[in-house]
Amino acid sequence: MSTLRPCSRQTCRRPAVATLTYVYADSMAVLGPLSGAPEPHSYDLCEVHADRLSAPQGWSVLRISAPADEAPLFGA
Ligand SMILES: [Zn+2]
């Protein structure tokens, strides 16, 4: 089992479900599934904060979907 990490927003106590990584070379914020290990330039976000994410001026946001086996309404 993976270790639960909290959302990186200070006032937030929800568990993180996504990892935000800033790619400075491309001015891109990449939001993907929670990474296995914390990384220096990444931030863990809960689903609320991941959903509300907005990129800084001049930056773009790339959202990467969670793996299929974590999608709750997928299958049948
Ligand atoms: Zn949060």
N, CA, C, O and the ligand as a Tripos MOL2 file, in Angstrom:
@<TRIPOS>MOLECULE
protein
  305   303    77     0     0
PROTEIN
NO_CHARGES

@<TRIPOS>ATOM
      1 N           0.8350   -1.2050    0.0000 N.3       1 MET1
      2 CA          0.0000    0.0000    0.0000 C.3       1 MET1
      3 C           0.8590    1.2400    0.0000 C.2       1 MET1
      4 O           1.9360    1.2710    0.5960 O.2       1 MET1
      5 N           0.3810    2.2380   -0.6620 N.am      2 SER2
      6 CA          1.1370    3.4800   -0.6960 C.3       2 SER2
      7 C           0.8090    4.3240    0.5300 C.2       2 SER2
      8 O          -0.2780    4.2290    1.1000 O.2       2 SER2
      9 N           1.7490    5.1310    0.9100 N.am      3 THR3
     10 CA          1.5570    5.9970    2.0670 C.3       3 THR3
     11 C           0.7160    7.2110    1.6880 C.2       3 THR3
     12 O           0.9820    7.8850    0.6930 O.2       3 THR3
     13 N          -0.2900    7.4720    2.4930 N.am      4 LEU4
     14 CA         -1.1220    8.6430    2.2190 C.3       4 LEU4
     15 C          -0.3690    9.9150    2.5620 C.2       4 LEU4
     16 O           0.2920   10.0150    3.5960 O.2       4 LEU4
     17 N          -0.4870   10.8700    1.6780 N.am      5 ARG5
     18 CA          0.1320   12.1690    1.9560 C.3       5 ARG5
     19 C          -0.9660   13.2230    1.9420 C.2       5 ARG5
     20 O          -1.9370   13.1110    1.1930 O.2       5 ARG5
     21 N          -0.8040   14.2400    2.7710 N.am      6 PRO6
     22 CA         -1.8270   15.2970    2.8020 C.3       6 PRO6
     23 C          -1.6680   16.2640    1.6450 C.2       6 PRO6
     24 O          -0.6010   16.3660    1.0400 O.2       6 PRO6
     25 N          -2.7540   16.9760    1.3480 N.am      7 CYS7
     26 CA         -2.7230   18.0550    0.3830 C.3       7 CYS7
     27 C          -1.6750   19.0780    0.8170 C.2       7 CYS7
     28 O          -1.5090   19.3280    2.0110 O.2       7 CYS7
     29 N          -0.9800   19.6610   -0.1310 N.am      8 SER8
     30 CA          0.1050   20.5880    0.2180 C.3       8 SER8
     31 C          -0.3870   21.9880    0.5760 C.2       8 SER8
     32 O           0.3890   22.8150    1.0540 O.2       8 SER8
     33 N          -1.6840   22.2590    0.3440 N.am      9 ARG9
     34 CA         -2.2190   23.5550    0.7600 C.3       9 ARG9
     35 C          -2.2880   23.5800    2.2880 C.2       9 ARG9
     36 O          -2.8130   22.6550    2.9080 O.2       9 ARG9
     37 N          -1.7640   24.6250    2.8770 N.am     10 GLN10
     38 CA         -1.5970   24.6290    4.3320 C.3      10 GLN10
     39 C          -2.8880   24.4920    5.1220 C.2      10 GLN10
     40 O          -2.9010   23.8510    6.1730 O.2      10 GLN10
     41 N          -3.9560   25.0730    4.6440 N.am     11 THR11
     42 CA         -5.1940   25.0340    5.4180 C.3      11 THR11
     43 C          -6.0510   23.8120    5.0900 C.2      11 THR11
     44 O          -7.1620   23.6730    5.6030 O.2      11 THR11
     45 N          -5.5400   22.9410    4.2480 N.am     12 CYS12
     46 CA         -6.3130   21.8110    3.7640 C.3      12 CYS12
     47 C          -5.8680   20.5240    4.4490 C.2      12 CYS12
     48 O          -4.6730   20.2720    4.6080 O.2      12 CYS12
     49 N          -6.8380   19.7190    4.8500 N.am     13 ARG13
     50 CA         -6.4900   18.4690    5.5300 C.3      13 ARG13
     51 C          -6.9440   17.2450    4.7540 C.2      13 ARG13
     52 O          -6.9250   16.1320    5.2780 O.2      13 ARG13
     53 N          -7.3490   17.4460    3.5100 N.am     14 ARG14
     54 CA         -7.7720   16.2920    2.7250 C.3      14 ARG14
     55 C          -6.5500   15.5020    2.2510 C.2      14 ARG14
     56 O          -5.4600   16.0600    2.1240 O.2      14 ARG14
     57 N          -6.7280   14.2280    1.9950 N.am     15 PRO15
     58 CA         -5.6190   13.4370    1.4450 C.3      15 PRO15
     59 C          -5.3450   13.8280   -0.0030 C.2      15 PRO15
     60 O          -6.2650   14.1460   -0.7570 O.2      15 PRO15
     61 N          -4.0940   13.7990   -0.3720 N.am     16 ALA16
     62 CA         -3.7240   14.1460   -1.7420 C.3      16 ALA16
     63 C          -4.1240   13.0320   -2.6970 C.2      16 ALA16
     64 O          -3.9840   11.8490   -2.3860 O.2      16 ALA16
     65 N          -4.6200   13.4240   -3.8620 N.am     17 VAL17
     66 CA         -4.9860   12.4370   -4.8770 C.3      17 VAL17
     67 C          -4.2480   12.6890   -6.1850 C.2      17 VAL17
     68 O          -4.2840   11.8640   -7.0980 O.2      17 VAL17
     69 N          -3.5780   13.8350   -6.2690 N.am     18 ALA18
     70 CA         -2.9030   14.1860   -7.5110 C.3      18 ALA18
     71 C          -1.5890   14.8880   -7.1960 C.2      18 ALA18
     72 O          -1.4100   15.4500   -6.1160 O.2      18 ALA18
     73 N          -0.6850   14.8460   -8.1500 N.am     19 THR19
     74 CA          0.5870   15.5260   -7.9890 C.3      19 THR19
     75 C           0.7540   16.5690   -9.0860 C.2      19 THR19
     76 O           0.6080   16.2850  -10.2750 O.2      19 THR19
     77 N           1.0600   17.7690   -8.6530 N.am     20 LEU20
     78 CA          1.2780   18.8740   -9.5780 C.3      20 LEU20
     79 C           2.7740   19.1130   -9.7200 C.2      20 LEU20
     80 O           3.4840   19.2890   -8.7290 O.2      20 LEU20
     81 N           3.2370   19.1170  -10.9430 N.am     21 THR21
     82 CA          4.6560   19.3440  -11.1930 C.3      21 THR21
     83 C           4.8220   20.5320  -12.1250 C.2      21 THR21
     84 O           4.1810   20.6010  -13.1730 O.2      21 THR21
     85 N           5.6700   21.4510  -11.7480 N.am     22 TYR22
     86 CA          5.9440   22.5970  -12.6070 C.3      22 TYR22
     87 C           7.1360   22.2930  -13.5080 C.2      22 TYR22
     88 O           8.2360   21.9970  -13.0420 O.2      22 TYR22
     89 N           6.8810   22.3740  -14.8140 N.am     23 VAL23
     90 CA          7.9640   22.1760  -15.7760 C.3      23 VAL23
     91 C           8.3790   23.5590  -16.2590 C.2      23 VAL23
     92 O           7.7790   24.1210  -17.1760 O.2      23 VAL23
     93 N           9.4110   24.0920  -15.6280 N.am     24 TYR24
     94 CA          9.7890   25.4790  -15.8670 C.3      24 TYR24
     95 C          10.2470   25.7140  -17.2990 C.2      24 TYR24
     96 O           9.9920   26.7770  -17.8660 O.2      24 TYR24
     97 N          10.9110   24.7480  -17.8770 N.am     25 ALA25
     98 CA         11.4320   24.9110  -19.2400 C.3      25 ALA25
     99 C          10.3120   25.1390  -20.2470 C.2      25 ALA25
    100 O          10.4910   25.8460  -21.2380 O.2      25 ALA25
    101 N           9.1460   24.5290  -19.9810 N.am     26 ASP26
    102 CA          8.0240   24.6330  -20.9140 C.3      26 ASP26
    103 C           6.9050   25.5220  -20.3870 C.2      26 ASP26
    104 O           5.8580   25.6300  -21.0250 O.2      26 ASP26
    105 N           7.1020   26.1640  -19.2300 N.am     27 SER27
    106 CA          6.0530   26.9660  -18.6090 C.3      27 SER27
    107 C           4.7480   26.1830  -18.5440 C.2      27 SER27
    108 O           3.6900   26.6680  -18.9440 O.2      27 SER27
    109 N           4.8500   24.9740  -18.0350 N.am     28 MET28
    110 CA          3.7020   24.0900  -17.9950 C.3      28 MET28
    111 C           3.5300   23.4970  -16.6010 C.2      28 MET28
    112 O           4.4890   23.0840  -15.9500 O.2      28 MET28
    113 N           2.2800   23.4720  -16.1700 N.am     29 ALA29
    114 CA          1.9550   22.8070  -14.9130 C.3      29 ALA29
    115 C           1.3090   21.4740  -15.2500 C.2      29 ALA29
    116 O           0.2520   21.4330  -15.8800 O.2      29 ALA29
    117 N           1.9320   20.4010  -14.8400 N.am     30 VAL30
    118 CA          1.4310   19.0700  -15.1780 C.3      30 VAL30
    119 C           0.7520   18.4660  -13.9550 C.2      30 VAL30
    120 O           1.3670   18.2830  -12.9050 O.2      30 VAL30
    121 N          -0.5330   18.1620  -14.1220 N.am     31 LEU31
    122 CA         -1.2990   17.5820  -13.0270 C.3      31 LEU31
    123 C          -1.5970   16.1270  -13.3690 C.2      31 LEU31
    124 O          -2.3130   15.8380  -14.3270 O.2      31 LEU31
    125 N          -1.0480   15.2290  -12.5860 N.am     32 GLY32
    126 CA         -1.2250   13.8090  -12.8790 C.3      32 GLY32
    127 C          -1.5840   13.0360  -11.6300 C.2      32 GLY32
    128 O          -1.7730   13.6200  -10.5630 O.2      32 GLY32
    129 N          -1.6780   11.7320  -11.7570 N.am     33 PRO33
    130 CA         -1.9610   10.8930  -10.5930 C.3      33 PRO33
    131 C          -0.8860   11.0850   -9.5170 C.2      33 PRO33
    132 O           0.2480   11.4590   -9.8150 O.2      33 PRO33
    133 N          -1.2560   10.8260   -8.2870 N.am     34 LEU34
    134 CA         -0.3240   11.0010   -7.1770 C.3      34 LEU34
    135 C           0.9610   10.2190   -7.4380 C.2      34 LEU34
    136 O           0.9240    9.0240   -7.7320 O.2      34 LEU34
    137 N           2.0810   10.8980   -7.3290 N.am     35 SER35
    138 CA          3.3510   10.2370   -7.5950 C.3      35 SER35
    139 C           3.7150    9.3030   -6.4500 C.2      35 SER35
    140 O           3.2480    9.4660   -5.3230 O.2      35 SER35
    141 N           4.5490    8.3310   -6.7560 N.am     36 GLY36
    142 CA          4.9260    7.3450   -5.7500 C.3      36 GLY36
    143 C           5.7580    7.9320   -4.6320 C.2      36 GLY36
    144 O           5.6600    7.4910   -3.4870 O.2      36 GLY36
    145 N           6.5690    8.9160   -4.9470 N.am     37 ALA37
    146 CA          7.4210    9.5380   -3.9440 C.3      37 ALA37
    147 C           7.4150   11.0510   -4.1450 C.2      37 ALA37
    148 O           7.3300   11.5330   -5.2740 O.2      37 ALA37
    149 N           7.5050   11.7910   -3.0530 N.am     38 PRO38
    150 CA          7.5380   13.2540   -3.1810 C.3      38 PRO38
    151 C           8.7580   13.6950   -3.9770 C.2      38 PRO38
    152 O           9.8470   13.1400   -3.8300 O.2      38 PRO38
    153 N           8.5600   14.7000   -4.8220 N.am     39 GLU39
    154 CA          9.6630   15.2120   -5.6150 C.3      39 GLU39
    155 C           9.8430   16.6950   -5.3280 C.2      39 GLU39
    156 O           8.8910   17.3720   -4.9400 O.2      39 GLU39
    157 N          11.0590   17.2080   -5.5150 N.am     40 PRO40
    158 CA         11.3940   18.5890   -5.1300 C.3      40 PRO40
    159 C          10.5000   19.6560   -5.7400 C.2      40 PRO40
    160 O          10.1420   20.6190   -5.0620 O.2      40 PRO40
    161 N          10.1350   19.5030   -7.0020 N.am     41 HIS41
    162 CA          9.3700   20.5510   -7.6740 C.3      41 HIS41
    163 C           7.9250   20.1610   -7.8920 C.2      41 HIS41
    164 O           7.2750   20.6570   -8.8120 O.2      41 HIS41
    165 N           7.4160   19.2730   -7.0490 N.am     42 SER42
    166 CA          6.0300   18.8590   -7.2150 C.3      42 SER42
    167 C           5.2540   19.1120   -5.9340 C.2      42 SER42
    168 O           5.8220   19.1980   -4.8450 O.2      42 SER42
    169 N           3.9450   19.2280   -6.0900 N.am     43 TYR43
    170 CA          3.0690   19.5090   -4.9680 C.3      43 TYR43
    171 C           1.9120   18.5370   -5.0110 C.2      43 TYR43
    172 O           1.3110   18.3190   -6.0630 O.2      43 TYR43
    173 N           1.6000   17.9500   -3.8620 N.am     44 ASP44
    174 CA          0.4730   17.0300   -3.7980 C.3      44 ASP44
    175 C          -0.7980   17.8090   -3.5240 C.2      44 ASP44
    176 O          -0.8230   18.6920   -2.6660 O.2      44 ASP44
    177 N          -1.8560   17.4790   -4.2550 N.am     45 LEU45
    178 CA         -3.1170   18.1920   -4.0960 C.3      45 LEU45
    179 C          -4.2650   17.2190   -3.8820 C.2      45 LEU45
    180 O          -4.2750   16.1230   -4.4430 O.2      45 LEU45
    181 N          -5.2380   17.6280   -3.0610 N.am     46 CYS46
    182 CA         -6.4520   16.8490   -2.9120 C.3      46 CYS46
    183 C          -7.3280   17.0650   -4.1520 C.2      46 CYS46
    184 O          -7.0030   17.8890   -5.0060 O.2      46 CYS46
    185 N          -8.4210   16.3350   -4.2470 N.am     47 GLU47
    186 CA         -9.2120   16.4430   -5.4720 C.3      47 GLU47
    187 C          -9.8520   17.8200   -5.6210 C.2      47 GLU47
    188 O         -10.0540   18.2860   -6.7420 O.2      47 GLU47
    189 N         -10.1710   18.4730   -4.5160 N.am     48 VAL48
    190 CA        -10.7570   19.8110   -4.5990 C.3      48 VAL48
    191 C          -9.7570   20.8200   -5.1500 C.2      48 VAL48
    192 O         -10.0630   21.5830   -6.0660 O.2      48 VAL48
    193 N          -8.5740   20.8110   -4.5830 N.am     49 HIS49
    194 CA         -7.5750   21.7620   -5.0390 C.3      49 HIS49
    195 C          -7.0380   21.4130   -6.4260 C.2      49 HIS49
    196 O          -6.6780   22.3060   -7.1940 O.2      49 HIS49
    197 N          -6.9850   20.1400   -6.7440 N.am     50 ALA50
    198 CA         -6.5750   19.7460   -8.0960 C.3      50 ALA50
    199 C          -7.6010   20.2460   -9.1090 C.2      50 ALA50
    200 O          -7.2540   20.6830  -10.2060 O.2      50 ALA50
    201 N          -8.8670   20.1720   -8.7170 N.am     51 ASP51
    202 CA         -9.9400   20.5950   -9.6140 C.3      51 ASP51
    203 C          -9.9310   22.1060   -9.8270 C.2      51 ASP51
    204 O         -10.2530   22.5940  -10.9110 O.2      51 ASP51
    205 N          -9.5620   22.8300   -8.7910 N.am     52 ARG52
    206 CA         -9.5720   24.2950   -8.8650 C.3      52 ARG52
    207 C          -8.2740   24.8770   -9.3970 C.2      52 ARG52
    208 O          -8.1330   26.0930   -9.5250 O.2      52 ARG52
    209 N          -7.3450   24.0160   -9.7020 N.am     53 LEU53
    210 CA         -6.0360   24.4860  -10.1330 C.3      53 LEU53
    211 C          -6.1040   25.4350  -11.3220 C.2      53 LEU53
    212 O          -6.7660   25.1540  -12.3210 O.2      53 LEU53
    213 N          -5.4260   26.5330  -11.2030 N.am     54 SER54
    214 CA         -5.2770   27.4140  -12.3520 C.3      54 SER54
    215 C          -3.8020   27.7640  -12.4970 C.2      54 SER54
    216 O          -3.1130   28.0080  -11.5070 O.2      54 SER54
    217 N          -3.3400   27.7870  -13.6960 N.am     55 ALA55
    218 CA         -1.9290   28.0280  -13.9430 C.3      55 ALA55
    219 C          -1.6060   29.5070  -13.8120 C.2      55 ALA55
    220 O          -2.4710   30.3500  -14.0480 O.2      55 ALA55
    221 N          -0.3810   29.8310  -13.4430 N.am     56 PRO56
    222 CA          0.0570   31.2280  -13.4220 C.3      56 PRO56
    223 C          -0.0430   31.8440  -14.8130 C.2      56 PRO56
    224 O          -0.1130   31.1360  -15.8180 O.2      56 PRO56
    225 N          -0.0490   33.1680  -14.8520 N.am     57 GLN57
    226 CA         -0.0990   33.8840  -16.1240 C.3      57 GLN57
    227 C           0.9980   33.3920  -17.0700 C.2      57 GLN57
    228 O           2.1690   33.3220  -16.6980 O.2      57 GLN57
    229 N           0.6020   33.0550  -18.2860 N.am     58 GLY58
    230 CA          1.5910   32.6410  -19.2670 C.3      58 GLY58
    231 C           1.9320   31.1620  -19.2250 C.2      58 GLY58
    232 O           2.7230   30.6680  -20.0290 O.2      58 GLY58
    233 N           1.3160   30.4550  -18.2630 N.am     59 TRP59
    234 CA          1.5690   29.0310  -18.1470 C.3      59 TRP59
    235 C           0.3730   28.2530  -18.6760 C.2      59 TRP59
    236 O          -0.7470   28.7620  -18.7180 O.2      59 TRP59
    237 N           0.6230   27.0280  -19.0740 N.am     60 SER60
    238 CA         -0.4770   26.1600  -19.4770 C.3      60 SER60
    239 C          -0.5670   24.9820  -18.5060 C.2      60 SER60
    240 O           0.3980   24.6480  -17.8190 O.2      60 SER60
    241 N          -1.7340   24.3690  -18.4650 N.am     61 VAL61
    242 CA         -1.9510   23.2380  -17.5670 C.3      61 VAL61
    243 C          -2.1960   21.9790  -18.3850 C.2      61 VAL61
    244 O          -3.0440   21.9620  -19.2780 O.2      61 VAL61
    245 N          -1.4620   20.9440  -18.0790 N.am     62 LEU62
    246 CA         -1.6730   19.6570  -18.7190 C.3      62 LEU62
    247 C          -2.2200   18.6920  -17.6770 C.2      62 LEU62
    248 O          -1.5580   18.3980  -16.6820 O.2      62 LEU62
    249 N          -3.4320   18.2010  -17.9120 N.am     63 ARG63
    250 CA         -4.0320   17.2620  -16.9600 C.3      63 ARG63
    251 C          -3.9180   15.8390  -17.4880 C.2      63 ARG63
    252 O          -4.3250   15.5400  -18.6110 O.2      63 ARG63
    253 N          -3.3600   14.9730  -16.6620 N.am     64 ILE64
    254 CA         -3.2010   13.5730  -17.0470 C.3      64 ILE64
    255 C          -4.1760   12.7390  -16.2280 C.2      64 ILE64
    256 O          -4.1660   12.7960  -14.9980 O.2      64 ILE64
    257 N          -5.0050   11.9760  -16.8960 N.am     65 SER65
    258 CA         -6.0330   11.1940  -16.2120 C.3      65 SER65
    259 C          -5.4120   10.1070  -15.3440 C.2      65 SER65
    260 O          -4.3090    9.6300  -15.6100 O.2      65 SER65
    261 N          -6.1300    9.7350  -14.3240 N.am     66 ALA66
    262 CA         -5.6980    8.6380  -13.4770 C.3      66 ALA66
    263 C          -5.7500    7.3380  -14.2820 C.2      66 ALA66
    264 O          -6.5000    7.2290  -15.2510 O.2      66 ALA66
    265 N          -4.9530    6.3650  -13.8740 N.am     67 PRO67
    266 CA         -4.9940    5.0600  -14.5480 C.3      67 PRO67
    267 C          -6.4060    4.4740  -14.5120 C.2      67 PRO67
    268 O          -7.1790    4.7660  -13.6000 O.2      67 PRO67
    269 N          -6.7340    3.6610  -15.4890 N.am     68 ALA68
    270 CA         -8.0860    3.1180  -15.6220 C.3      68 ALA68
    271 C          -8.5130    2.3390  -14.3820 C.2      68 ALA68
    272 O          -9.6870    2.3550  -14.0110 O.2      68 ALA68
    273 N          -7.5740    1.6630  -13.7480 N.am     69 ASP69
    274 CA         -7.9690    0.8340  -12.6040 C.3      69 ASP69
    275 C          -8.3140    1.6710  -11.3730 C.2      69 ASP69
    276 O          -8.7530    1.1320  -10.3570 O.2      69 ASP69
    277 N          -8.1170    2.9880  -11.4640 N.am     70 GLU70
    278 CA         -8.5170    3.8470  -10.3570 C.3      70 GLU70
    279 C          -9.7650    4.6490  -10.6880 C.2      70 GLU70
    280 O         -10.2600    5.4010   -9.8490 O.2      70 GLU70
    281 N         -10.2740    4.4960  -11.8960 N.am     71 ALA71
    282 CA        -11.4790    5.2150  -12.2730 C.3      71 ALA71
    283 C         -12.7080    4.4820  -11.7300 C.2      71 ALA71
    284 O         -12.9500    3.3290  -12.0860 O.2      71 ALA71
    285 N         -13.4820    5.1450  -10.8700 N.am     72 PRO72
    286 CA        -14.5820    4.4750  -10.1720 C.3      72 PRO72
    287 C         -15.7340    4.0250  -11.0640 C.2      72 PRO72
    288 O         -16.3800    3.0240  -10.7540 O.2      72 PRO72
    289 N         -16.0120    4.7210  -12.1480 N.am     73 LEU73
    290 CA        -17.1890    4.3970  -12.9510 C.3      73 LEU73
    291 C         -16.8220    3.7430  -14.2820 C.2      73 LEU73
    292 O         -17.5780    3.7910  -15.2520 O.2      73 LEU73
    293 N         -15.6620    3.1430  -14.2960 N.am     74 PHE74
    294 CA        -15.2060    2.5570  -15.5380 C.3      74 PHE74
    295 C         -15.3630    1.0410  -15.4840 C.2      74 PHE74
    296 O         -15.1530    0.4340  -14.4340 O.2      74 PHE74
    297 N         -15.7260    0.4360  -16.5870 N.am     75 GLY75
    298 CA        -15.8080   -1.0160  -16.6130 C.3      75 GLY75
    299 C         -17.1550   -1.5260  -17.0520 C.2      75 GLY75
    300 O         -17.9420   -0.7740  -17.6280 O.2      75 GLY75
    301 N         -17.4410   -2.7830  -16.7950 N.am     76 ALA76
    302 CA        -18.6770   -3.4750  -17.1750 C.3      76 ALA76
    303 C         -18.6320   -4.0120  -18.5930 C.2      76 ALA76
    304 O         -19.5990   -4.6170  -19.0540 O.2      76 ALA76
    305 ZN         -6.5020   20.5040   -0.7140 Zn       77 ZN77
@<TRIPOS>BOND
     1     1     2 1
     2     2     3 1
     3     3     4 2
     4     3     5 am
     5     5     6 1
     6     6     7 1
     7     7     8 2
     8     7     9 am
     9     9    10 1
    10    10    11 1
    11    11    12 2
    12    11    13 am
    13    13    14 1
    14    14    15 1
    15    15    16 2
    16    15    17 am
    17    17    18 1
    18    18    19 1
    19    19    20 2
    20    19    21 am
    21    21    22 1
    22    22    23 1
    23    23    24 2
    24    23    25 am
    25    25    26 1
    26    26    27 1
    27    27    28 2
    28    27    29 am
    29    29    30 1
    30    30    31 1
    31    31    32 2
    32    31    33 am
    33    33    34 1
    34    34    35 1
    35    35    36 2
    36    35    37 am
    37    37    38 1
    38    38    39 1
    39    39    40 2
    40    39    41 am
    41    41    42 1
    42    42    43 1
    43    43    44 2
    44    43    45 am
    45    45    46 1
    46    46    47 1
    47    47    48 2
    48    47    49 am
    49    49    50 1
    50    50    51 1
    51    51    52 2
    52    51    53 am
    53    53    54 1
    54    54    55 1
    55    55    56 2
    56    55    57 am
    57    57    58 1
    58    58    59 1
    59    59    60 2
    60    59    61 am
    61    61    62 1
    62    62    63 1
    63    63    64 2
    64    63    65 am
    65    65    66 1
    66    66    67 1
    67    67    68 2
    68    67    69 am
    69    69    70 1
    70    70    71 1
    71    71    72 2
    72    71    73 am
    73    73    74 1
    74    74    75 1
    75    75    76 2
    76    75    77 am
    77    77    78 1
    78    78    79 1
    79    79    80 2
    80    79    81 am
    81    81    82 1
    82    82    83 1
    83    83    84 2
    84    83    85 am
    85    85    86 1
    86    86    87 1
    87    87    88 2
    88    87    89 am
    89    89    90 1
    90    90    91 1
    91    91    92 2
    92    91    93 am
    93    93    94 1
    94    94    95 1
    95    95    96 2
    96    95    97 am
    97    97    98 1
    98    98    99 1
    99    99   100 2
   100    99   101 am
   101   101   102 1
   102   102   103 1
   103   103   104 2
   104   103   105 am
   105   105   106 1
   106   106   107 1
   107   107   108 2
   108   107   109 am
   109   109   110 1
   110   110   111 1
   111   111   112 2
   112   111   113 am
   113   113   114 1
   114   114   115 1
   115   115   116 2
   116   115   117 am
   117   117   118 1
   118   118   119 1
   119   119   120 2
   120   119   121 am
   121   121   122 1
   122   122   123 1
   123   123   124 2
   124   123   125 am
   125   125   126 1
   126   126   127 1
   127   127   128 2
   128   127   129 am
   129   129   130 1
   130   130   131 1
   131   131   132 2
   132   131   133 am
   133   133   134 1
   134   134   135 1
   135   135   136 2
   136   135   137 am
   137   137   138 1
   138   138   139 1
   139   139   140 2
   140   139   141 am
   141   141   142 1
   142   142   143 1
   143   143   144 2
   144   143   145 am
   145   145   146 1
   146   146   147 1
   147   147   148 2
   148   147   149 am
   149   149   150 1
   150   150   151 1
   151   151   152 2
   152   151   153 am
   153   153   154 1
   154   154   155 1
   155   155   156 2
   156   155   157 am
   157   157   158 1
   158   158   159 1
   159   159   160 2
   160   159   161 am
   161   161   162 1
   162   162   163 1
   163   163   164 2
   164   163   165 am
   165   165   166 1
   166   166   167 1
   167   167   168 2
   168   167   169 am
   169   169   170 1
   170   170   171 1
   171   171   172 2
   172   171   173 am
   173   173   174 1
   174   174   175 1
   175   175   176 2
   176   175   177 am
   177   177   178 1
   178   178   179 1
   179   179   180 2
   180   179   181 am
   181   181   182 1
   182   182   183 1
   183   183   184 2
   184   183   185 am
   185   185   186 1
   186   186   187 1
   187   187   188 2
   188   187   189 am
   189   189   190 1
   190   190   191 1
   191   191   192 2
   192   191   193 am
   193   193   194 1
   194   194   195 1
   195   195   196 2
   196   195   197 am
   197   197   198 1
   198   198   199 1
   199   199   200 2
   200   199   201 am
   201   201   202 1
   202   202   203 1
   203   203   204 2
   204   203   205 am
   205   205   206 1
   206   206   207 1
   207   207   208 2
   208   207   209 am
   209   209   210 1
   210   210   211 1
   211   211   212 2
   212   211   213 am
   213   213   214 1
   214   214   215 1
   215   215   216 2
   216   215   217 am
   217   217   218 1
   218   218   219 1
   219   219   220 2
   220   219   221 am
   221   221   222 1
   222   222   223 1
   223   223   224 2
   224   223   225 am
   225   225   226 1
   226   226   227 1
   227   227   228 2
   228   227   229 am
   229   229   230 1
   230   230   231 1
   231   231   232 2
   232   231   233 am
   233   233   234 1
   234   234   235 1
   235   235   236 2
   236   235   237 am
   237   237   238 1
   238   238   239 1
   239   239   240 2
   240   239   241 am
   241   241   242 1
   242   242   243 1
   243   243   244 2
   244   243   245 am
   245   245   246 1
   246   246   247 1
   247   247   248 2
   248   247   249 am
   249   249   250 1
   250   250   251 1
   251   251   252 2
   252   251   253 am
   253   253   254 1
   254   254   255 1
   255   255   256 2
   256   255   257 am
   257   257   258 1
   258   258   259 1
   259   259   260 2
   260   259   261 am
   261   261   262 1
   262   262   263 1
   263   263   264 2
   264   263   265 am
   265   265   266 1
   266   266   267 1
   267   267   268 2
   268   267   269 am
   269   269   270 1
   270   270   271 1
   271   271   272 2
   272   271   273 am
   273   273   274 1
   274   274   275 1
   275   275   276 2
   276   275   277 am
   277   277   278 1
   278   278   279 1
   279   279   280 2
   280   279   281 am
   281   281   282 1
   282   282   283 1
   283   283   284 2
   284   283   285 am
   285   285   286 1
   286   286   287 1
   287   287   288 2
   288   287   289 am
   289   289   290 1
   290   290   291 1
   291   291   292 2
   292   291   293 am
   293   293   294 1
   294   294   295 1
   295   295   296 2
   296   295   297 am
   297   297   298 1
   298   298   299 1
   299   299   300 2
   300   299   301 am
   301   301   302 1
   302   302   303 1
   303   303   304 2
@<TRIPOS>SUBSTRUCTURE
     1 MET1         2 RESIDUE 1 A MET
     2 SER2         6 RESIDUE 1 A SER
     3 THR3        10 RESIDUE 1 A THR
     4 LEU4        14 RESIDUE 1 A LEU
     5 ARG5        18 RESIDUE 1 A ARG
     6 PRO6        22 RESIDUE 1 A PRO
     7 CYS7        26 RESIDUE 1 A CYS
     8 SER8        30 RESIDUE 1 A SER
     9 ARG9        34 RESIDUE 1 A ARG
    10 GLN10       38 RESIDUE 1 A GLN
    11 THR11       42 RESIDUE 1 A THR
    12 CYS12       46 RESIDUE 1 A CYS
    13 ARG13       50 RESIDUE 1 A ARG
    14 ARG14       54 RESIDUE 1 A ARG
    15 PRO15       58 RESIDUE 1 A PRO
    16 ALA16       62 RESIDUE 1 A ALA
    17 VAL17       66 RESIDUE 1 A VAL
    18 ALA18       70 RESIDUE 1 A ALA
    19 THR19       74 RESIDUE 1 A THR
    20 LEU20       78 RESIDUE 1 A LEU
    21 THR21       82 RESIDUE 1 A THR
    22 TYR22       86 RESIDUE 1 A TYR
    23 VAL23       90 RESIDUE 1 A VAL
    24 TYR24       94 RESIDUE 1 A TYR
    25 ALA25       98 RESIDUE 1 A ALA
    26 ASP26      102 RESIDUE 1 A ASP
    27 SER27      106 RESIDUE 1 A SER
    28 MET28      110 RESIDUE 1 A MET
    29 ALA29      114 RESIDUE 1 A ALA
    30 VAL30      118 RESIDUE 1 A VAL
    31 LEU31      122 RESIDUE 1 A LEU
    32 GLY32      126 RESIDUE 1 A GLY
    33 PRO33      130 RESIDUE 1 A PRO
    34 LEU34      134 RESIDUE 1 A LEU
    35 SER35      138 RESIDUE 1 A SER
    36 GLY36      142 RESIDUE 1 A GLY
    37 ALA37      146 RESIDUE 1 A ALA
    38 PRO38      150 RESIDUE 1 A PRO
    39 GLU39      154 RESIDUE 1 A GLU
    40 PRO40      158 RESIDUE 1 A PRO
    41 HIS41      162 RESIDUE 1 A HIS
    42 SER42      166 RESIDUE 1 A SER
    43 TYR43      170 RESIDUE 1 A TYR
    44 ASP44      174 RESIDUE 1 A ASP
    45 LEU45      178 RESIDUE 1 A LEU
    46 CYS46      182 RESIDUE 1 A CYS
    47 GLU47      186 RESIDUE 1 A GLU
    48 VAL48      190 RESIDUE 1 A VAL
    49 HIS49      194 RESIDUE 1 A HIS
    50 ALA50      198 RESIDUE 1 A ALA
    51 ASP51      202 RESIDUE 1 A ASP
    52 ARG52      206 RESIDUE 1 A ARG
    53 LEU53      210 RESIDUE 1 A LEU
    54 SER54      214 RESIDUE 1 A SER
    55 ALA55      218 RESIDUE 1 A ALA
    56 PRO56      222 RESIDUE 1 A PRO
    57 GLN57      226 RESIDUE 1 A GLN
    58 GLY58      230 RESIDUE 1 A GLY
    59 TRP59      234 RESIDUE 1 A TRP
    60 SER60      238 RESIDUE 1 A SER
    61 VAL61      242 RESIDUE 1 A VAL
    62 LEU62      246 RESIDUE 1 A LEU
    63 ARG63      250 RESIDUE 1 A ARG
    64 ILE64      254 RESIDUE 1 A ILE
    65 SER65      258 RESIDUE 1 A SER
    66 ALA66      262 RESIDUE 1 A ALA
    67 PRO67      266 RESIDUE 1 A PRO
    68 ALA68      270 RESIDUE 1 A ALA
    69 ASP69      274 RESIDUE 1 A ASP
    70 GLU70      278 RESIDUE 1 A GLU
    71 ALA71      282 RESIDUE 1 A ALA
    72 PRO72      286 RESIDUE 1 A PRO
    73 LEU73      290 RESIDUE 1 A LEU
    74 PHE74      294 RESIDUE 1 A PHE
    75 GLY75      298 RESIDUE 1 A GLY
    76 ALA76      302 RESIDUE 1 A ALA
    77 ZN77       305 GROUP 0 **** ****
